[in-house]
Amino acid sequence: MIVILGALLGAVIGGTTAKRRKGNFADMAQYAVVYAIAFALLGFFVTIAIEKSLA
């Protein structure tokens, strides 16, 4: 669940970052994908840390 929320949040942040920097559609899509991957990876590690601490 944390991974999915991280990916969605990253996509929104990436898209708005590119739009604020006056990027075209391709720039916004690329930023959204890169931020989504980064935030999902961060969420994945957080999920692993939580699971390890509970077990």
PDBQT receptor file of N, H, CA, C and O in Angstrom, charges set to zero:
ATOM      1  N   MET A   1       0.816  -1.188   0.000  1.00  0.00    +0.000 N 
ATOM      2  CA  MET A   1       0.000   0.000   0.000  1.00  0.00    +0.000 C 
ATOM      3  C   MET A   1       0.868   1.265   0.000  1.00  0.00    +0.000 C 
ATOM      4  O   MET A   1       0.577   2.236  -0.698  1.00  0.00    +0.000 OA
ATOM      5  N   ILE A   2       1.931   1.227   0.793  1.00  0.00    +0.000 N 
ATOM      6  H   ILE A   2       2.167   0.438   1.360  1.00  0.00    +0.000 HD
ATOM      7  CA  ILE A   2       2.831   2.380   0.858  1.00  0.00    +0.000 C 
ATOM      8  C   ILE A   2       3.499   2.597  -0.494  1.00  0.00    +0.000 C 
ATOM      9  O   ILE A   2       3.729   3.737  -0.898  1.00  0.00    +0.000 OA
ATOM     10  N   VAL A   3       3.810   1.517  -1.191  1.00  0.00    +0.000 N 
ATOM     11  H   VAL A   3       3.624   0.591  -0.864  1.00  0.00    +0.000 HD
ATOM     12  CA  VAL A   3       4.475   1.615  -2.493  1.00  0.00    +0.000 C 
ATOM     13  C   VAL A   3       3.552   2.299  -3.504  1.00  0.00    +0.000 C 
ATOM     14  O   VAL A   3       3.987   3.170  -4.257  1.00  0.00    +0.000 OA
ATOM     15  N   ILE A   4       2.288   1.906  -3.517  1.00  0.00    +0.000 N 
ATOM     16  H   ILE A   4       1.934   1.198  -2.906  1.00  0.00    +0.000 HD
ATOM     17  CA  ILE A   4       1.330   2.490  -4.463  1.00  0.00    +0.000 C 
ATOM     18  C   ILE A   4       1.117   3.973  -4.165  1.00  0.00    +0.000 C 
ATOM     19  O   ILE A   4       1.105   4.800  -5.077  1.00  0.00    +0.000 OA
ATOM     20  N   LEU A   5       0.949   4.303  -2.886  1.00  0.00    +0.000 N 
ATOM     21  H   LEU A   5       0.958   3.632  -2.145  1.00  0.00    +0.000 HD
ATOM     22  CA  LEU A   5       0.774   5.708  -2.521  1.00  0.00    +0.000 C 
ATOM     23  C   LEU A   5       2.016   6.528  -2.872  1.00  0.00    +0.000 C 
ATOM     24  O   LEU A   5       1.905   7.671  -3.317  1.00  0.00    +0.000 OA
ATOM     25  N   GLY A   6       3.189   5.946  -2.672  1.00  0.00    +0.000 N 
ATOM     26  H   GLY A   6       3.280   5.018  -2.310  1.00  0.00    +0.000 HD
ATOM     27  CA  GLY A   6       4.421   6.638  -3.033  1.00  0.00    +0.000 C 
ATOM     28  C   GLY A   6       4.517   6.882  -4.522  1.00  0.00    +0.000 C 
ATOM     29  O   GLY A   6       4.946   7.953  -4.952  1.00  0.00    +0.000 OA
ATOM     30  N   ALA A   7       4.118   5.894  -5.320  1.00  0.00    +0.000 N 
ATOM     31  H   ALA A   7       3.769   5.024  -4.971  1.00  0.00    +0.000 HD
ATOM     32  CA  ALA A   7       4.163   6.051  -6.766  1.00  0.00    +0.000 C 
ATOM     33  C   ALA A   7       3.188   7.137  -7.237  1.00  0.00    +0.000 C 
ATOM     34  O   ALA A   7       3.529   7.957  -8.089  1.00  0.00    +0.000 OA
ATOM     35  N   LEU A   8       1.995   7.136  -6.685  1.00  0.00    +0.000 N 
ATOM     36  H   LEU A   8       1.718   6.470  -5.992  1.00  0.00    +0.000 HD
ATOM     37  CA  LEU A   8       1.014   8.159  -7.060  1.00  0.00    +0.000 C 
ATOM     38  C   LEU A   8       1.464   9.554  -6.633  1.00  0.00    +0.000 C 
ATOM     39  O   LEU A   8       1.354  10.511  -7.399  1.00  0.00    +0.000 OA
ATOM     40  N   LEU A   9       1.965   9.661  -5.422  1.00  0.00    +0.000 N 
ATOM     41  H   LEU A   9       2.055   8.884  -4.800  1.00  0.00    +0.000 HD
ATOM     42  CA  LEU A   9       2.447  10.949  -4.935  1.00  0.00    +0.000 C 
ATOM     43  C   LEU A   9       3.637  11.432  -5.768  1.00  0.00    +0.000 C 
ATOM     44  O   LEU A   9       3.731  12.614  -6.100  1.00  0.00    +0.000 OA
ATOM     45  N   GLY A  10       4.530  10.521  -6.098  1.00  0.00    +0.000 N 
ATOM     46  H   GLY A  10       4.454   9.561  -5.829  1.00  0.00    +0.000 HD
ATOM     47  CA  GLY A  10       5.680  10.887  -6.919  1.00  0.00    +0.000 C 
ATOM     48  C   GLY A  10       5.276  11.353  -8.307  1.00  0.00    +0.000 C 
ATOM     49  O   GLY A  10       5.861  12.296  -8.839  1.00  0.00    +0.000 OA
ATOM     50  N   ALA A  11       4.283  10.701  -8.898  1.00  0.00    +0.000 N 
ATOM     51  H   ALA A  11       3.808   9.935  -8.465  1.00  0.00    +0.000 HD
ATOM     52  CA  ALA A  11       3.820  11.108 -10.226  1.00  0.00    +0.000 C 
ATOM     53  C   ALA A  11       3.222  12.507 -10.190  1.00  0.00    +0.000 C 
ATOM     54  O   ALA A  11       3.455  13.310 -11.094  1.00  0.00    +0.000 OA
ATOM     55  N   VAL A  12       2.462  12.796  -9.162  1.00  0.00    +0.000 N 
ATOM     56  H   VAL A  12       2.273  12.144  -8.428  1.00  0.00    +0.000 HD
ATOM     57  CA  VAL A  12       1.858  14.128  -9.038  1.00  0.00    +0.000 C 
ATOM     58  C   VAL A  12       2.936  15.185  -8.824  1.00  0.00    +0.000 C 
ATOM     59  O   VAL A  12       2.918  16.237  -9.463  1.00  0.00    +0.000 OA
ATOM     60  N   ILE A  13       3.865  14.904  -7.932  1.00  0.00    +0.000 N 
ATOM     61  H   ILE A  13       3.880  14.050  -7.412  1.00  0.00    +0.000 HD
ATOM     62  CA  ILE A  13       4.937  15.868  -7.662  1.00  0.00    +0.000 C 
ATOM     63  C   ILE A  13       5.807  16.066  -8.905  1.00  0.00    +0.000 C 
ATOM     64  O   ILE A  13       6.177  17.194  -9.231  1.00  0.00    +0.000 OA
ATOM     65  N   GLY A  14       6.128  14.982  -9.589  1.00  0.00    +0.000 N 
ATOM     66  H   GLY A  14       5.827  14.066  -9.323  1.00  0.00    +0.000 HD
ATOM     67  CA  GLY A  14       6.943  15.090 -10.797  1.00  0.00    +0.000 C 
ATOM     68  C   GLY A  14       6.253  15.881 -11.890  1.00  0.00    +0.000 C 
ATOM     69  O   GLY A  14       6.875  16.723 -12.538  1.00  0.00    +0.000 OA
ATOM     70  N   GLY A  15       4.984  15.619 -12.097  1.00  0.00    +0.000 N 
ATOM     71  H   GLY A  15       4.479  14.935 -11.570  1.00  0.00    +0.000 HD
ATOM     72  CA  GLY A  15       4.235  16.356 -13.122  1.00  0.00    +0.000 C 
ATOM     73  C   GLY A  15       4.138  17.836 -12.818  1.00  0.00    +0.000 C 
ATOM     74  O   GLY A  15       4.309  18.672 -13.705  1.00  0.00    +0.000 OA
ATOM     75  N   THR A  16       3.864  18.160 -11.565  1.00  0.00    +0.000 N 
ATOM     76  H   THR A  16       3.726  17.481 -10.844  1.00  0.00    +0.000 HD
ATOM     77  CA  THR A  16       3.769  19.577 -11.213  1.00  0.00    +0.000 C 
ATOM     78  C   THR A  16       5.136  20.268 -11.257  1.00  0.00    +0.000 C 
ATOM     79  O   THR A  16       5.226  21.450 -11.588  1.00  0.00    +0.000 OA
ATOM     80  N   THR A  17       6.183  19.537 -10.928  1.00  0.00    +0.000 N 
ATOM     81  H   THR A  17       6.110  18.577 -10.659  1.00  0.00    +0.000 HD
ATOM     82  CA  THR A  17       7.528  20.119 -11.017  1.00  0.00    +0.000 C 
ATOM     83  C   THR A  17       7.862  20.482 -12.456  1.00  0.00    +0.000 C 
ATOM     84  O   THR A  17       8.367  21.572 -12.725  1.00  0.00    +0.000 OA
ATOM     85  N   ALA A  18       7.578  19.569 -13.380  1.00  0.00    +0.000 N 
ATOM     86  H   ALA A  18       7.167  18.684 -13.161  1.00  0.00    +0.000 HD
ATOM     87  CA  ALA A  18       7.864  19.846 -14.788  1.00  0.00    +0.000 C 
ATOM     88  C   ALA A  18       6.990  20.966 -15.320  1.00  0.00    +0.000 C 
ATOM     89  O   ALA A  18       7.445  21.785 -16.118  1.00  0.00    +0.000 OA
ATOM     90  N   LYS A  19       5.732  21.007 -14.882  1.00  0.00    +0.000 N 
ATOM     91  H   LYS A  19       5.362  20.341 -14.234  1.00  0.00    +0.000 HD
ATOM     92  CA  LYS A  19       4.837  22.071 -15.347  1.00  0.00    +0.000 C 
ATOM     93  C   LYS A  19       5.302  23.429 -14.831  1.00  0.00    +0.000 C 
ATOM     94  O   LYS A  19       5.244  24.427 -15.549  1.00  0.00    +0.000 OA
ATOM     95  N   ARG A  20       5.768  23.461 -13.570  1.00  0.00    +0.000 N 
ATOM     96  H   ARG A  20       5.815  22.651 -12.986  1.00  0.00    +0.000 HD
ATOM     97  CA  ARG A  20       6.263  24.705 -12.989  1.00  0.00    +0.000 C 
ATOM     98  C   ARG A  20       7.512  25.202 -13.726  1.00  0.00    +0.000 C 
ATOM     99  O   ARG A  20       7.762  26.404 -13.811  1.00  0.00    +0.000 OA
ATOM    100  N   ARG A  21       8.290  24.248 -14.255  1.00  0.00    +0.000 N 
ATOM    101  H   ARG A  21       8.087  23.271 -14.186  1.00  0.00    +0.000 HD
ATOM    102  CA  ARG A  21       9.493  24.620 -15.006  1.00  0.00    +0.000 C 
ATOM    103  C   ARG A  21       9.191  24.857 -16.484  1.00  0.00    +0.000 C 
ATOM    104  O   ARG A  21      10.105  24.957 -17.302  1.00  0.00    +0.000 OA
ATOM    105  N   LYS A  22       7.908  24.946 -16.819  1.00  0.00    +0.000 N 
ATOM    106  H   LYS A  22       7.166  24.864 -16.154  1.00  0.00    +0.000 HD
ATOM    107  CA  LYS A  22       7.418  25.235 -18.167  1.00  0.00    +0.000 C 
ATOM    108  C   LYS A  22       7.819  24.168 -19.183  1.00  0.00    +0.000 C 
ATOM    109  O   LYS A  22       8.221  24.486 -20.302  1.00  0.00    +0.000 OA
ATOM    110  N   GLY A  23       7.705  22.899 -18.783  1.00  0.00    +0.000 N 
ATOM    111  H   GLY A  23       7.379  22.641 -17.874  1.00  0.00    +0.000 HD
ATOM    112  CA  GLY A  23       8.014  21.802 -19.689  1.00  0.00    +0.000 C 
ATOM    113  C   GLY A  23       6.821  21.438 -20.548  1.00  0.00    +0.000 C 
ATOM    114  O   GLY A  23       5.679  21.732 -20.194  1.00  0.00    +0.000 OA
ATOM    115  N   ASN A  24       7.083  20.804 -21.667  1.00  0.00    +0.000 N 
ATOM    116  H   ASN A  24       8.011  20.565 -21.955  1.00  0.00    +0.000 HD
ATOM    117  CA  ASN A  24       5.989  20.340 -22.523  1.00  0.00    +0.000 C 
ATOM    118  C   ASN A  24       5.463  19.007 -21.995  1.00  0.00    +0.000 C 
ATOM    119  O   ASN A  24       5.878  18.553 -20.928  1.00  0.00    +0.000 OA
ATOM    120  N   PHE A  25       4.543  18.374 -22.746  1.00  0.00    +0.000 N 
ATOM    121  H   PHE A  25       4.206  18.742 -23.612  1.00  0.00    +0.000 HD
ATOM    122  CA  PHE A  25       3.907  17.152 -22.269  1.00  0.00    +0.000 C 
ATOM    123  C   PHE A  25       4.925  16.037 -22.044  1.00  0.00    +0.000 C 
ATOM    124  O   PHE A  25       4.830  15.301 -21.061  1.00  0.00    +0.000 OA
ATOM    125  N   ALA A  26       5.897  15.908 -22.944  1.00  0.00    +0.000 N 
ATOM    126  H   ALA A  26       5.975  16.505 -23.742  1.00  0.00    +0.000 HD
ATOM    127  CA  ALA A  26       6.908  14.854 -22.801  1.00  0.00    +0.000 C 
ATOM    128  C   ALA A  26       7.743  15.066 -21.537  1.00  0.00    +0.000 C 
ATOM    129  O   ALA A  26       8.080  14.105 -20.846  1.00  0.00    +0.000 OA
ATOM    130  N   ASP A  27       8.071  16.308 -21.239  1.00  0.00    +0.000 N 
ATOM    131  H   ASP A  27       7.797  17.089 -21.800  1.00  0.00    +0.000 HD
ATOM    132  CA  ASP A  27       8.825  16.604 -20.009  1.00  0.00    +0.000 C 
ATOM    133  C   ASP A  27       8.015  16.234 -18.780  1.00  0.00    +0.000 C 
ATOM    134  O   ASP A  27       8.537  15.631 -17.843  1.00  0.00    +0.000 OA
ATOM    135  N   MET A  28       6.726  16.600 -18.783  1.00  0.00    +0.000 N 
ATOM    136  H   MET A  28       6.301  17.091 -19.544  1.00  0.00    +0.000 HD
ATOM    137  CA  MET A  28       5.874  16.293 -17.642  1.00  0.00    +0.000 C 
ATOM    138  C   MET A  28       5.728  14.784 -17.455  1.00  0.00    +0.000 C 
ATOM    139  O   MET A  28       5.737  14.290 -16.328  1.00  0.00    +0.000 OA
ATOM    140  N   ALA A  29       5.595  14.058 -18.558  1.00  0.00    +0.000 N 
ATOM    141  H   ALA A  29       5.588  14.459 -19.474  1.00  0.00    +0.000 HD
ATOM    142  CA  ALA A  29       5.464  12.601 -18.473  1.00  0.00    +0.000 C 
ATOM    143  C   ALA A  29       6.749  11.976 -17.939  1.00  0.00    +0.000 C 
ATOM    144  O   ALA A  29       6.702  11.076 -17.101  1.00  0.00    +0.000 OA
ATOM    145  N   GLN A  30       7.883  12.445 -18.418  1.00  0.00    +0.000 N 
ATOM    146  H   GLN A  30       7.921  13.176 -19.099  1.00  0.00    +0.000 HD
ATOM    147  CA  GLN A  30       9.153  11.884 -17.968  1.00  0.00    +0.000 C 
ATOM    148  C   GLN A  30       9.385  12.168 -16.486  1.00  0.00    +0.000 C 
ATOM    149  O   GLN A  30       9.771  11.269 -15.738  1.00  0.00    +0.000 OA
ATOM    150  N   TYR A  31       9.157  13.398 -16.058  1.00  0.00    +0.000 N 
ATOM    151  H   TYR A  31       8.843  14.128 -16.666  1.00  0.00    +0.000 HD
ATOM    152  CA  TYR A  31       9.311  13.738 -14.650  1.00  0.00    +0.000 C 
ATOM    153  C   TYR A  31       8.367  12.904 -13.793  1.00  0.00    +0.000 C 
ATOM    154  O   TYR A  31       8.758  12.413 -12.734  1.00  0.00    +0.000 OA
ATOM    155  N   ALA A  32       7.113  12.739 -14.249  1.00  0.00    +0.000 N 
ATOM    156  H   ALA A  32       6.795  13.138 -15.109  1.00  0.00    +0.000 HD
ATOM    157  CA  ALA A  32       6.133  11.969 -13.483  1.00  0.00    +0.000 C 
ATOM    158  C   ALA A  32       6.599  10.525 -13.314  1.00  0.00    +0.000 C 
ATOM    159  O   ALA A  32       6.494   9.965 -12.223  1.00  0.00    +0.000 OA
ATOM    160  N   VAL A  33       7.107   9.927 -14.371  1.00  0.00    +0.000 N 
ATOM    161  H   VAL A  33       7.192  10.382 -15.257  1.00  0.00    +0.000 HD
ATOM    162  CA  VAL A  33       7.546   8.531 -14.300  1.00  0.00    +0.000 C 
ATOM    163  C   VAL A  33       8.772   8.385 -13.404  1.00  0.00    +0.000 C 
ATOM    164  O   VAL A  33       8.839   7.467 -12.587  1.00  0.00    +0.000 OA
ATOM    165  N   VAL A  34       9.721   9.268 -13.552  1.00  0.00    +0.000 N 
ATOM    166  H   VAL A  34       9.667  10.014 -14.216  1.00  0.00    +0.000 HD
ATOM    167  CA  VAL A  34      10.948   9.172 -12.755  1.00  0.00    +0.000 C 
ATOM    168  C   VAL A  34      10.654   9.385 -11.272  1.00  0.00    +0.000 C 
ATOM    169  O   VAL A  34      11.148   8.641 -10.425  1.00  0.00    +0.000 OA
ATOM    170  N   TYR A  35       9.855  10.393 -10.960  1.00  0.00    +0.000 N 
ATOM    171  H   TYR A  35       9.453  10.998 -11.647  1.00  0.00    +0.000 HD
ATOM    172  CA  TYR A  35       9.494  10.633  -9.566  1.00  0.00    +0.000 C 
ATOM    173  C   TYR A  35       8.664   9.477  -9.015  1.00  0.00    +0.000 C 
ATOM    174  O   TYR A  35       8.841   9.091  -7.859  1.00  0.00    +0.000 OA
ATOM    175  N   ALA A  36       7.763   8.919  -9.820  1.00  0.00    +0.000 N 
ATOM    176  H   ALA A  36       7.618   9.232 -10.759  1.00  0.00    +0.000 HD
ATOM    177  CA  ALA A  36       6.945   7.798  -9.369  1.00  0.00    +0.000 C 
ATOM    178  C   ALA A  36       7.816   6.593  -9.038  1.00  0.00    +0.000 C 
ATOM    179  O   ALA A  36       7.601   5.931  -8.023  1.00  0.00    +0.000 OA
ATOM    180  N   ILE A  37       8.788   6.307  -9.879  1.00  0.00    +0.000 N 
ATOM    181  H   ILE A  37       8.963   6.844 -10.704  1.00  0.00    +0.000 HD
ATOM    182  CA  ILE A  37       9.691   5.184  -9.614  1.00  0.00    +0.000 C 
ATOM    183  C   ILE A  37      10.505   5.431  -8.347  1.00  0.00    +0.000 C 
ATOM    184  O   ILE A  37      10.662   4.531  -7.522  1.00  0.00    +0.000 OA
ATOM    185  N   ALA A  38      11.016   6.636  -8.195  1.00  0.00    +0.000 N 
ATOM    186  H   ALA A  38      10.888   7.367  -8.866  1.00  0.00    +0.000 HD
ATOM    187  CA  ALA A  38      11.833   6.953  -7.019  1.00  0.00    +0.000 C 
ATOM    188  C   ALA A  38      11.017   6.854  -5.734  1.00  0.00    +0.000 C 
ATOM    189  O   ALA A  38      11.479   6.278  -4.749  1.00  0.00    +0.000 OA
ATOM    190  N   PHE A  39       9.813   7.408  -5.738  1.00  0.00    +0.000 N 
ATOM    191  H   PHE A  39       9.438   7.875  -6.539  1.00  0.00    +0.000 HD
ATOM    192  CA  PHE A  39       8.989   7.373  -4.534  1.00  0.00    +0.000 C 
ATOM    193  C   PHE A  39       8.498   5.958  -4.249  1.00  0.00    +0.000 C 
ATOM    194  O   PHE A  39       8.383   5.573  -3.086  1.00  0.00    +0.000 OA
ATOM    195  N   ALA A  40       8.208   5.179  -5.285  1.00  0.00    +0.000 N 
ATOM    196  H   ALA A  40       8.301   5.492  -6.230  1.00  0.00    +0.000 HD
ATOM    197  CA  ALA A  40       7.786   3.793  -5.080  1.00  0.00    +0.000 C 
ATOM    198  C   ALA A  40       8.930   2.974  -4.484  1.00  0.00    +0.000 C 
ATOM    199  O   ALA A  40       8.707   2.136  -3.610  1.00  0.00    +0.000 OA
ATOM    200  N   LEU A  41      10.138   3.212  -4.950  1.00  0.00    +0.000 N 
ATOM    201  H   LEU A  41      10.320   3.893  -5.660  1.00  0.00    +0.000 HD
ATOM    202  CA  LEU A  41      11.297   2.515  -4.397  1.00  0.00    +0.000 C 
ATOM    203  C   LEU A  41      11.512   2.892  -2.938  1.00  0.00    +0.000 C 
ATOM    204  O   LEU A  41      11.810   2.035  -2.107  1.00  0.00    +0.000 OA
ATOM    205  N   LEU A  42      11.362   4.164  -2.634  1.00  0.00    +0.000 N 
ATOM    206  H   LEU A  42      11.120   4.860  -3.309  1.00  0.00    +0.000 HD
ATOM    207  CA  LEU A  42      11.466   4.607  -1.249  1.00  0.00    +0.000 C 
ATOM    208  C   LEU A  42      10.375   3.951  -0.396  1.00  0.00    +0.000 C 
ATOM    209  O   LEU A  42      10.644   3.499   0.717  1.00  0.00    +0.000 OA
ATOM    210  N   GLY A  43       9.161   3.902  -0.912  1.00  0.00    +0.000 N 
ATOM    211  H   GLY A  43       8.943   4.269  -1.816  1.00  0.00    +0.000 HD
ATOM    212  CA  GLY A  43       8.066   3.249  -0.203  1.00  0.00    +0.000 C 
ATOM    213  C   GLY A  43       8.320   1.767  -0.002  1.00  0.00    +0.000 C 
ATOM    214  O   GLY A  43       7.946   1.203   1.026  1.00  0.00    +0.000 OA
ATOM    215  N   PHE A  44       8.948   1.138  -0.972  1.00  0.00    +0.000 N 
ATOM    216  H   PHE A  44       9.252   1.596  -1.807  1.00  0.00    +0.000 HD
ATOM    217  CA  PHE A  44       9.293  -0.279  -0.870  1.00  0.00    +0.000 C 
ATOM    218  C   PHE A  44      10.253  -0.518   0.290  1.00  0.00    +0.000 C 
ATOM    219  O   PHE A  44      10.068  -1.451   1.072  1.00  0.00    +0.000 OA
ATOM    220  N   PHE A  45      11.276   0.321   0.401  1.00  0.00    +0.000 N 
ATOM    221  H   PHE A  45      11.427   1.078  -0.235  1.00  0.00    +0.000 HD
ATOM    222  CA  PHE A  45      12.231   0.175   1.496  1.00  0.00    +0.000 C 
ATOM    223  C   PHE A  45      11.590   0.472   2.846  1.00  0.00    +0.000 C 
ATOM    224  O   PHE A  45      11.914  -0.173   3.843  1.00  0.00    +0.000 OA
ATOM    225  N   VAL A  46      10.690   1.438   2.883  1.00  0.00    +0.000 N 
ATOM    226  H   VAL A  46      10.427   1.962   2.073  1.00  0.00    +0.000 HD
ATOM    227  CA  VAL A  46       9.973   1.733   4.128  1.00  0.00    +0.000 C 
ATOM    228  C   VAL A  46       9.114   0.539   4.528  1.00  0.00    +0.000 C 
ATOM    229  O   VAL A  46       9.053   0.181   5.704  1.00  0.00    +0.000 OA
ATOM    230  N   THR A  47       8.448  -0.081   3.547  1.00  0.00    +0.000 N 
ATOM    231  H   THR A  47       8.498   0.210   2.592  1.00  0.00    +0.000 HD
ATOM    232  CA  THR A  47       7.625  -1.249   3.822  1.00  0.00    +0.000 C 
ATOM    233  C   THR A  47       8.471  -2.396   4.364  1.00  0.00    +0.000 C 
ATOM    234  O   THR A  47       8.065  -3.067   5.313  1.00  0.00    +0.000 OA
ATOM    235  N   ILE A  48       9.627  -2.627   3.779  1.00  0.00    +0.000 N 
ATOM    236  H   ILE A  48       9.956  -2.082   3.008  1.00  0.00    +0.000 HD
ATOM    237  CA  ILE A  48      10.525  -3.678   4.264  1.00  0.00    +0.000 C 
ATOM    238  C   ILE A  48      10.961  -3.384   5.694  1.00  0.00    +0.000 C 
ATOM    239  O   ILE A  48      10.980  -4.284   6.533  1.00  0.00    +0.000 OA
ATOM    240  N   ALA A  49      11.311  -2.133   5.977  1.00  0.00    +0.000 N 
ATOM    241  H   ALA A  49      11.295  -1.402   5.296  1.00  0.00    +0.000 HD
ATOM    242  CA  ALA A  49      11.743  -1.762   7.324  1.00  0.00    +0.000 C 
ATOM    243  C   ALA A  49      10.632  -1.976   8.340  1.00  0.00    +0.000 C 
ATOM    244  O   ALA A  49      10.885  -2.451   9.447  1.00  0.00    +0.000 OA
ATOM    245  N   ILE A  50       9.409  -1.629   7.973  1.00  0.00    +0.000 N 
ATOM    246  H   ILE A  50       9.203  -1.243   7.074  1.00  0.00    +0.000 HD
ATOM    247  CA  ILE A  50       8.280  -1.824   8.886  1.00  0.00    +0.000 C 
ATOM    248  C   ILE A  50       8.040  -3.312   9.124  1.00  0.00    +0.000 C 
ATOM    249  O   ILE A  50       7.830  -3.735  10.261  1.00  0.00    +0.000 OA
ATOM    250  N   GLU A  51       8.069  -4.094   8.069  1.00  0.00    +0.000 N 
ATOM    251  H   GLU A  51       8.240  -3.751   7.146  1.00  0.00    +0.000 HD
ATOM    252  CA  GLU A  51       7.842  -5.539   8.207  1.00  0.00    +0.000 C 
ATOM    253  C   GLU A  51       8.929  -6.200   9.056  1.00  0.00    +0.000 C 
ATOM    254  O   GLU A  51       8.640  -7.089   9.859  1.00  0.00    +0.000 OA
ATOM    255  N   LYS A  52      10.163  -5.771   8.880  1.00  0.00    +0.000 N 
ATOM    256  H   LYS A  52      10.397  -5.050   8.229  1.00  0.00    +0.000 HD
ATOM    257  CA  LYS A  52      11.266  -6.354   9.662  1.00  0.00    +0.000 C 
ATOM    258  C   LYS A  52      11.137  -5.979  11.135  1.00  0.00    +0.000 C 
ATOM    259  O   LYS A  52      11.455  -6.789  12.005  1.00  0.00    +0.000 OA
ATOM    260  N   SER A  53      10.680  -4.777  11.425  1.00  0.00    +0.000 N 
ATOM    261  H   SER A  53      10.421  -4.119  10.717  1.00  0.00    +0.000 HD
ATOM    262  CA  SER A  53      10.574  -4.348  12.809  1.00  0.00    +0.000 C 
ATOM    263  C   SER A  53       9.404  -5.031  13.521  1.00  0.00    +0.000 C 
ATOM    264  O   SER A  53       9.427  -5.183  14.742  1.00  0.00    +0.000 OA
ATOM    265  N   LEU A  54       8.388  -5.442  12.769  1.00  0.00    +0.000 N 
ATOM    266  H   LEU A  54       8.370  -5.319  11.776  1.00  0.00    +0.000 HD
ATOM    267  CA  LEU A  54       7.238  -6.095  13.381  1.00  0.00    +0.000 C 
ATOM    268  C   LEU A  54       7.450  -7.577  13.593  1.00  0.00    +0.000 C 
ATOM    269  O   LEU A  54       6.800  -8.179  14.448  1.00  0.00    +0.000 OA
ATOM    270  N   ALA A  55       8.355  -8.182  12.824  1.00  0.00    +0.000 N 
ATOM    271  H   ALA A  55       8.882  -7.693  12.129  1.00  0.00    +0.000 HD
ATOM    272  CA  ALA A  55       8.537  -9.640  12.915  1.00  0.00    +0.000 C 
ATOM    273  C   ALA A  55       9.522 -10.047  13.979  1.00  0.00    +0.000 C 
ATOM    274  O   ALA A  55       9.773 -11.237  14.166  1.00  0.00    +0.000 OA
TER     275      ALA A  55
